[in-house]
Amino acid sequence: MCRVLKISESGYYRWLRNREKKNGRQLLLVRIKSIIAEHPDNDNYGVRRIHIALMQCGIEVSLRTVYRTMSEAGLLHKVRRPHGITKATTEIQDRENLIKSDFSSETPYTKLLTDITEVPCSDGKLYVSPIMDCCSGEILSLEMRDNMRKELCIDTVRSLCRQYKLSESVILHSDRGSQYTSDAFRDELKKHGITQSLSGTGHCFDNARMESFFATLKKEKLYRIPTYRMTRNEVKTVIFRYIFAYYNTVRIYTSNPLGLSPVKYREWLKRATDTSAA
């Protein structure tokens, strides 16, 4: 047979010995699947996050190899884009936009973002109002109601101030929805020494990082479950668990150094600051 196939006898037996062994790509796939299995929501991970997770485990492999391995195994996801509800109610006033689409921050609790998104449920719409820290990407405060009146946004700020000690230089950025331009909301900010920043009229990209969070929440969690068949209270539980038990604490955050989750990055930053000050 070896003569007919024009191969050496030693080569044939080498192939026979190794044919049951897994090659490098197969071993990589096993590791990728184990990363995905670590948490139910890790099956949302794309190529970049899997690549970071592998590096965190000490596995050096190219991004292209990760892509090919996931593609061959059918682990890549189609992109889904959510529809927001951001609306503008006043003329653009550039001087009130203090952050100018600069969502970076080296200090926690100094540059914050907020907005409202809606989720369809069996008993009506659920309105979600979070506050995000630009430094780490952490969701600091969250309120959910069956309406989007100004009290929803005011209570989100109150919840934030109860949980965290804010500096005098903190800025909270939002769109120009009527909730955020109301006298009651502005009075609440003044009460806590928070400076308001507002997007330009019709400029959704002025609050792009907050919109990106909503896209992640919907793509990775809400679009994958039939929220329209679930009650508001059921969906509230899903959102709360996703944000505070996964997004903040476990999920790889590609914008942070080493892909650290928001809470882990905040803690790492605090240790680094304390060390340098000592």
C-alpha contacts under 8 A as a table, 3 or more apart, distances in Angstrom:
res1	aa1	res2	aa2	distance
1	M	4	V	5.08
1	M	5	L	6.18
2	C	5	L	5.15
2	C	6	K	5.80
2	C	7	I	5.23
2	C	8	S	6.23
2	C	9	E	6.07
2	C	12	Y	7.33
3	R	6	K	4.92
3	R	7	I	6.46
3	R	8	S	7.66
7	I	11	G	6.70
7	I	12	Y	6.98
8	S	11	G	5.12
8	S	12	Y	6.38
9	E	12	Y	5.14
9	E	13	Y	6.44
10	S	13	Y	5.25
10	S	14	R	6.14
11	G	14	R	5.03
11	G	15	W	6.23
12	Y	15	W	5.19
12	Y	16	L	6.20
13	Y	16	L	4.81
13	Y	17	R	6.17
14	R	17	R	5.20
14	R	18	N	6.31
15	W	18	N	5.22
15	W	19	R	5.76
16	L	19	R	5.54
17	R	20	E	7.26
18	N	21	K	5.24
19	R	22	K	7.95
22	K	25	R	7.97
22	K	26	Q	5.70
22	K	27	L	6.31
23	N	26	Q	5.35
23	N	27	L	6.34
24	G	27	L	5.13
24	G	28	L	6.13
25	R	28	L	5.03
25	R	29	L	6.20
25	R	69	T	6.46
26	Q	29	L	5.04
26	Q	30	V	6.38
27	L	30	V	5.10
27	L	31	R	6.48
28	L	31	R	5.12
28	L	32	I	6.17
28	L	69	T	7.55
29	L	32	I	4.95
29	L	33	K	6.10
29	L	69	T	6.35
29	L	70	M	7.30
29	L	73	A	7.82
30	V	33	K	5.22
30	V	34	S	6.26
31	R	34	S	5.04
31	R	35	I	6.35
31	R	54	L	8.00
32	I	35	I	5.15
32	I	36	I	6.36
32	I	50	I	6.90
32	I	54	L	7.66
33	K	36	I	5.04
33	K	37	A	6.09
34	S	37	A	4.98
34	S	38	E	6.37
35	I	38	E	5.32
35	I	39	H	7.95
35	I	42	N	7.37
35	I	50	I	7.65
35	I	53	A	7.37
36	I	39	H	6.53
36	I	40	P	7.54
36	I	41	D	7.94
36	I	42	N	4.81
36	I	43	D	5.19
36	I	45	Y	7.40
37	A	40	P	6.58
37	A	42	N	6.93
37	A	43	D	7.47
38	E	42	N	7.01
39	H	42	N	5.29
39	H	43	D	7.87
40	P	43	D	6.56
41	D	44	N	5.96
41	D	220	E	7.37
41	D	221	K	7.66
41	D	246	Y	7.73
42	N	45	Y	5.44
42	N	251	R	7.46
44	N	77	H	7.65
44	N	220	E	5.66
45	Y	48	R	7.81
45	Y	49	R	5.66
45	Y	50	I	6.18
46	G	49	R	5.65
46	G	50	I	6.22
46	G	76	L	6.49
46	G	77	H	7.08
47	V	50	I	5.23
47	V	51	H	6.01
47	V	63	L	7.20
47	V	66	V	6.38
47	V	67	Y	5.76
47	V	70	M	7.51
47	V	76	L	7.63
48	R	51	H	5.02
48	R	52	I	6.29
48	R	63	L	7.19
48	R	254	T	7.74
49	R	52	I	5.04
49	R	53	A	6.07
49	R	252	I	6.26
49	R	253	Y	7.80
49	R	254	T	6.83
49	R	259	G	7.79
50	I	53	A	4.95
50	I	54	L	6.12
50	I	66	V	7.61
51	H	54	L	5.20
51	H	55	M	6.38
51	H	61	V	7.67
51	H	62	S	7.81
51	H	63	L	6.20
51	H	66	V	6.56
52	I	55	M	5.06
52	I	56	Q	6.19
52	I	252	I	7.77
52	I	254	T	7.95
52	I	258	L	7.29
52	I	259	G	6.40
53	A	56	Q	5.02
53	A	57	C	6.42
53	A	252	I	7.46
53	A	259	G	7.94
54	L	57	C	5.06
54	L	58	G	6.44
54	L	59	I	5.14
54	L	60	E	7.15
54	L	61	V	7.89
55	M	58	G	4.90
55	M	59	I	5.04
55	M	60	E	5.87
55	M	61	V	7.87
56	Q	59	I	7.39
56	Q	258	L	7.59
61	V	65	T	6.72
61	V	66	V	7.25
62	S	65	T	5.26
62	S	66	V	6.51
63	L	66	V	5.12
63	L	67	Y	6.21
64	R	67	Y	5.00
64	R	68	R	6.22
65	T	68	R	5.14
65	T	69	T	6.09
66	V	69	T	5.17
66	V	70	M	6.10
67	Y	70	M	5.29
67	Y	71	S	5.91
68	R	71	S	5.02
68	R	72	E	6.06
69	T	72	E	5.35
69	T	73	A	6.29
70	M	73	A	5.09
70	M	74	G	6.08
70	M	75	L	4.91
70	M	76	L	6.10
71	S	74	G	5.12
71	S	75	L	5.95
71	S	76	L	5.80
72	E	75	L	7.75
80	R	219	K	6.18
81	R	215	A	6.65
81	R	219	K	7.29
82	P	214	F	7.87
82	P	215	A	5.67
82	P	218	K	6.70
82	P	219	K	7.32
84	G	117	T	5.99
84	G	118	E	7.35
84	G	211	E	7.75
85	I	116	I	7.38
85	I	117	T	6.00
85	I	118	E	6.99
86	T	115	D	7.80
86	T	116	I	7.31
86	T	117	T	7.66
86	T	175	D	7.24
86	T	177	G	7.22
86	T	204	C	7.34
87	K	175	D	7.71
87	K	176	R	7.25
87	K	177	G	5.81
87	K	202	G	7.20
88	A	175	D	7.06
88	A	176	R	5.20
88	A	177	G	5.43
88	A	178	S	7.90
88	A	201	T	5.25
88	A	202	G	5.74
89	T	176	R	6.15
89	T	177	G	5.92
89	T	178	S	6.36
89	T	201	T	7.24
90	T	176	R	6.68
90	T	201	T	6.41
91	E	200	G	7.55
91	E	201	T	5.70
92	I	199	S	7.71
92	I	200	G	4.56
92	I	201	T	4.62
93	Q	96	E	5.70
93	Q	97	N	7.23
93	Q	200	G	6.32
93	Q	201	T	7.92
94	D	97	N	5.36
94	D	199	S	7.98
94	D	200	G	6.43
95	R	98	L	6.92
96	E	196	Q	7.79
96	E	197	S	5.59
96	E	198	L	5.61
96	E	199	S	7.69
97	N	100	K	5.86
97	N	173	H	7.93
97	N	197	S	5.02
97	N	198	L	4.83
97	N	199	S	5.55
97	N	200	G	6.95
98	L	197	S	5.25
98	L	198	L	7.34
99	I	102	D	5.39
99	I	103	F	7.15
99	I	173	H	7.61
99	I	197	S	7.05
100	K	206	D	6.84
101	S	205	F	7.41
101	S	206	D	5.14
101	S	207	N	6.83
101	S	208	A	7.61
103	F	111	K	7.85
103	F	134	C	5.80
103	F	209	R	7.02
104	S	134	C	5.92
104	S	135	C	6.33
105	S	108	P	7.36
105	S	110	T	7.57
105	S	111	K	6.61
105	S	134	C	5.75
105	S	135	C	4.55
106	E	135	C	5.61
107	T	110	T	6.27
107	T	135	C	5.92
108	P	111	K	7.56
108	P	133	D	6.70
108	P	134	C	7.56
108	P	135	C	5.25
108	P	136	S	7.06
108	P	266	R	7.29
109	Y	112	L	6.76
109	Y	133	D	6.05
109	Y	134	C	8.00
109	Y	135	C	7.47
109	Y	166	L	6.20
109	Y	167	S	7.28
109	Y	170	V	6.57
110	T	133	D	7.67
110	T	166	L	7.46
110	T	167	S	6.79
110	T	169	S	6.24
110	T	170	V	4.11
110	T	171	I	6.03
111	K	133	D	6.27
111	K	134	C	5.68
111	K	135	C	7.31
111	K	170	V	5.78
111	K	171	I	4.96
111	K	172	L	6.27
111	K	173	H	7.78
112	L	131	I	6.57
112	L	132	M	5.48
112	L	133	D	4.74
112	L	134	C	5.73
112	L	170	V	7.44
112	L	171	I	5.97
112	L	172	L	4.70
112	L	173	H	6.15
113	L	131	I	5.55
113	L	132	M	5.08
113	L	133	D	6.63
113	L	134	C	7.12
113	L	172	L	5.58
113	L	173	H	4.80
113	L	174	S	6.07
113	L	207	N	7.50
113	L	210	M	6.34
114	T	129	S	7.02
114	T	130	P	5.82
114	T	131	I	4.62
114	T	132	M	6.37
114	T	172	L	7.18
114	T	173	H	6.27
114	T	174	S	5.25
114	T	210	M	6.56
115	D	129	S	5.96
115	D	130	P	6.70
115	D	131	I	7.52
115	D	174	S	5.84
115	D	175	D	6.91
115	D	210	M	6.81
115	D	211	E	7.90
116	I	127	Y	6.53
116	I	128	V	5.50
116	I	129	S	4.75
116	I	130	P	7.32
116	I	148	M	7.68
117	T	127	Y	5.74
117	T	128	V	5.33
117	T	129	S	6.90
117	T	214	F	7.15
118	E	125	K	6.34
118	E	126	L	5.56
118	E	127	Y	4.51
118	E	128	V	6.15
119	V	125	K	5.58
119	V	126	L	5.05
119	V	127	Y	6.41
119	V	128	V	7.72
119	V	227	T	7.48
120	P	124	G	6.24
120	P	125	K	4.58
120	P	126	L	6.31
120	P	227	T	6.31
120	P	228	Y	5.33
121	C	124	G	5.15
121	C	125	K	5.49
121	C	126	L	6.70
121	C	227	T	5.21
121	C	228	Y	4.08
121	C	229	R	6.22
121	C	230	M	5.56
121	C	231	T	5.56
121	C	232	R	5.79
121	C	235	V	7.53
122	S	227	T	7.21
122	S	228	Y	4.78
122	S	229	R	4.87
122	S	230	M	5.29
122	S	231	T	5.26
122	S	232	R	7.37
123	D	230	M	7.84
123	D	231	T	5.69
123	D	232	R	6.64
124	G	146	D	7.37
124	G	232	R	7.42
125	K	146	D	6.16
125	K	147	N	7.74
125	K	232	R	7.51
126	L	144	M	6.77
126	L	145	R	5.90
126	L	146	D	5.00
126	L	147	N	7.11
126	L	232	R	6.04
127	Y	144	M	5.56
127	Y	145	R	5.38
127	Y	146	D	5.97
127	Y	147	N	6.12
127	Y	148	M	6.07
128	V	142	L	7.41
128	V	143	E	6.22
128	V	144	M	4.64
128	V	145	R	6.88
129	S	142	L	5.73
129	S	143	E	5.23
129	S	144	M	6.10
129	S	152	L	7.09
129	S	153	C	6.61
129	S	156	T	6.77
130	P	139	I	6.55
130	P	140	L	7.42
130	P	141	S	5.50
130	P	142	L	4.29
130	P	143	E	6.40
130	P	156	T	6.90
131	I	139	I	5.71
131	I	140	L	5.68
131	I	141	S	5.18
131	I	142	L	6.54
131	I	156	T	7.33
131	I	157	V	7.93
131	I	160	L	7.80
132	M	137	G	6.06
132	M	138	E	5.62
132	M	139	I	4.45
132	M	140	L	5.81
132	M	141	S	7.46
132	M	210	M	7.33
133	D	136	S	6.01
133	D	137	G	5.23
133	D	138	E	5.37
133	D	139	I	6.44
133	D	140	L	6.75
134	C	137	G	5.29
134	C	138	E	7.64
135	C	138	E	7.94
136	S	256	N	6.87
136	S	261	S	7.99
136	S	262	P	4.82
136	S	263	V	7.33
136	S	265	Y	6.31
136	S	266	R	6.10
137	G	248	N	7.98
137	G	262	P	5.47
138	E	248	N	5.57
138	E	262	P	4.85
138	E	263	V	6.53
139	I	142	L	7.41
139	I	243	I	7.26
139	I	244	F	7.89
139	I	248	N	6.70
140	L	160	L	6.49
141	S	156	T	6.12
141	S	157	V	7.52
141	S	159	S	6.13
141	S	160	L	5.17
142	L	156	T	5.96
142	L	159	S	7.66
143	E	152	L	6.70
143	E	153	C	7.85
143	E	155	D	7.11
143	E	156	T	5.50
144	M	152	L	7.35
144	M	236	K	7.04
145	R	148	M	7.11
145	R	152	L	6.85
146	D	232	R	7.78
147	N	152	L	7.67
148	M	151	E	7.87
148	M	152	L	6.15
148	M	179	Q	7.92
149	R	152	L	5.83
149	R	153	C	7.57
149	R	179	Q	6.34
150	K	153	C	5.39
150	K	154	I	6.23
150	K	178	S	7.63
150	K	179	Q	4.30
150	K	180	Y	7.15
150	K	182	S	7.33
150	K	184	A	7.73
150	K	185	F	6.83
151	E	154	I	4.90
151	E	155	D	5.94
151	E	179	Q	7.97
152	L	155	D	5.40
152	L	156	T	6.35
153	C	156	T	5.03
153	C	157	V	6.50
153	C	179	Q	6.85
153	C	180	Y	7.40
153	C	185	F	7.32
154	I	157	V	5.26
154	I	158	R	6.31
154	I	184	A	7.82
154	I	185	F	5.65
154	I	188	E	6.73
155	D	158	R	4.84
155	D	159	S	6.01
156	T	159	S	5.18
156	T	160	L	6.31
157	V	160	L	5.01
157	V	161	C	6.30
157	V	188	E	7.75
157	V	189	L	7.67
158	R	161	C	5.18
158	R	162	R	6.21
159	S	162	R	5.20
159	S	163	Q	6.43
160	L	163	Q	5.40
160	L	164	Y	6.14
161	C	164	Y	5.37
161	C	165	K	6.65
161	C	166	L	7.18
161	C	192	H	7.43
162	R	165	K	7.88
166	L	170	V	6.71
167	S	170	V	5.74
168	E	193	G	6.08
168	E	194	I	7.08
169	S	194	I	7.31
169	S	195	T	7.39
170	V	193	G	7.77
170	V	194	I	5.56
170	V	195	T	6.30
171	I	194	I	5.86
171	I	195	T	4.77
171	I	196	Q	5.84
171	I	197	S	6.65
172	L	194	I	6.75
172	L	195	T	6.27
172	L	196	Q	5.21
172	L	197	S	5.91
173	H	196	Q	6.10
173	H	197	S	4.43
173	H	198	L	5.59
173	H	199	S	7.39
173	H	207	N	7.58
174	S	180	Y	7.14
174	S	197	S	6.52
174	S	198	L	5.26
174	S	199	S	6.21
174	S	207	N	6.67
175	D	180	Y	7.35
175	D	198	L	5.42
175	D	199	S	4.74
175	D	200	G	7.33
175	D	201	T	7.84
175	D	204	C	7.63
175	D	206	D	7.85
175	D	207	N	6.89
176	R	179	Q	7.99
176	R	180	Y	6.20
176	R	181	T	6.26
176	R	198	L	6.00
176	R	199	S	6.20
176	R	200	G	7.30
176	R	201	T	6.69
177	G	180	Y	5.55
177	G	181	T	6.51
178	S	181	T	5.15
178	S	182	S	5.90
179	Q	182	S	5.45
179	Q	185	F	6.89
180	Y	185	F	5.92
180	Y	186	R	7.15
181	T	185	F	6.95
181	T	186	R	6.83
182	S	185	F	5.46
182	S	186	R	6.39
183	D	186	R	5.14
183	D	187	D	5.96
184	A	187	D	5.12
184	A	188	E	6.28
185	F	188	E	5.08
185	F	189	L	6.46
186	R	189	L	5.12
186	R	190	K	6.29
186	R	196	Q	7.69
187	D	190	K	5.07
187	D	191	K	6.13
188	E	191	K	5.07
188	E	192	H	6.66
189	L	192	H	5.39
189	L	193	G	6.14
189	L	194	I	4.92
189	L	195	T	6.86
189	L	196	Q	7.27
190	K	193	G	4.89
190	K	194	I	5.81
190	K	195	T	7.27
191	K	194	I	7.70
199	S	203	H	6.50
199	S	204	C	7.49
199	S	206	D	5.28
199	S	207	N	6.67
200	G	203	H	5.18
200	G	204	C	7.95
200	G	206	D	6.89
203	H	206	D	5.65
204	C	207	N	5.87
204	C	208	A	6.47
205	F	208	A	4.46
207	N	210	M	5.70
207	N	211	E	6.48
208	A	211	E	4.97
208	A	212	S	5.99
209	R	212	S	4.90
209	R	213	F	6.42
210	M	213	F	5.13
210	M	214	F	6.56
211	E	214	F	5.14
211	E	215	A	6.27
212	S	215	A	4.97
212	S	216	T	6.25
213	F	216	T	5.04
213	F	217	L	6.17
214	F	217	L	5.04
214	F	218	K	6.17
215	A	218	K	5.30
215	A	219	K	5.87
216	T	219	K	5.16
216	T	220	E	5.68
216	T	221	K	7.90
217	L	220	E	5.57
217	L	221	K	5.67
217	L	222	L	6.53
218	K	221	K	5.40
218	K	222	L	4.48
218	K	223	Y	5.37
219	K	222	L	6.47
219	K	223	Y	5.52
219	K	224	R	7.36
220	E	223	Y	7.01
220	E	224	R	7.04
221	K	224	R	5.50
221	K	225	I	6.93
221	K	242	Y	7.65
222	L	225	I	5.55
222	L	226	P	7.65
222	L	227	T	6.76
223	Y	226	P	7.32
223	Y	227	T	7.88
226	P	229	R	5.49
226	P	230	M	6.78
227	T	230	M	4.91
227	T	231	T	7.57
227	T	235	V	6.57
228	Y	231	T	7.78
230	M	234	E	6.05
230	M	235	V	6.48
231	T	234	E	5.23
231	T	235	V	6.36
232	R	235	V	5.14
232	R	236	K	6.01
233	N	236	K	4.98
233	N	237	T	6.37
234	E	237	T	5.29
234	E	238	V	6.53
235	V	238	V	5.02
235	V	239	I	6.19
236	K	239	I	5.22
236	K	240	F	6.02
237	T	240	F	5.16
237	T	241	R	6.11
238	V	241	R	5.36
238	V	242	Y	6.11
239	I	242	Y	5.11
239	I	243	I	6.15
240	F	243	I	5.38
240	F	244	F	6.01
240	F	245	A	7.76
241	R	244	F	5.47
241	R	245	A	5.10
241	R	246	Y	6.94
242	Y	245	A	5.72
242	Y	246	Y	5.14
242	Y	247	Y	5.99
243	I	246	Y	5.66
243	I	247	Y	4.67
243	I	248	N	5.89
244	F	247	Y	6.25
244	F	248	N	5.47
244	F	249	T	6.85
245	A	248	N	6.75
245	A	249	T	6.17
245	A	250	V	7.35
246	Y	249	T	5.35
246	Y	250	V	4.90
246	Y	251	R	5.79
247	Y	250	V	6.01
247	Y	251	R	5.04
247	Y	261	S	7.36
247	Y	262	P	7.83
248	N	251	R	6.88
248	N	261	S	6.08
248	N	262	P	5.22
248	N	263	V	5.70
249	T	261	S	5.57
249	T	262	P	6.42
249	T	263	V	5.39
249	T	264	K	6.70
250	V	261	S	5.71
251	R	260	L	7.99
251	R	261	S	5.56
252	I	259	G	5.20
252	I	260	L	5.76
252	I	261	S	5.20
253	Y	256	N	5.75
253	Y	259	G	4.87
253	Y	260	L	5.73
253	Y	261	S	5.17
253	Y	262	P	6.93
254	T	257	P	7.52
254	T	258	L	7.70
254	T	259	G	4.72
254	T	260	L	7.55
255	S	259	G	6.73
256	N	259	G	5.14
256	N	260	L	5.72
256	N	261	S	7.41
256	N	262	P	7.62
256	N	265	Y	6.94
257	P	260	L	6.22
257	P	265	Y	7.65
260	L	264	K	5.83
260	L	265	Y	5.37
261	S	264	K	5.27
261	S	265	Y	5.99
262	P	265	Y	5.19
262	P	266	R	6.17
263	V	266	R	5.10
263	V	267	E	6.20
264	K	267	E	5.12
264	K	268	W	6.02
265	Y	268	W	4.92
265	Y	269	L	5.98
266	R	269	L	5.08
266	R	270	K	6.22
267	E	270	K	5.10
267	E	271	R	6.32
268	W	271	R	5.20
268	W	272	A	6.21
269	L	272	A	5.07
269	L	273	T	6.10
270	K	273	T	5.06
270	K	274	D	6.08
271	R	274	D	5.12
271	R	275	T	6.08
272	A	275	T	5.15
272	A	276	S	6.25
273	T	276	S	5.26
273	T	277	A	6.17
274	D	277	A	5.13
274	D	278	A	6.19
275	T	278	A	5.24
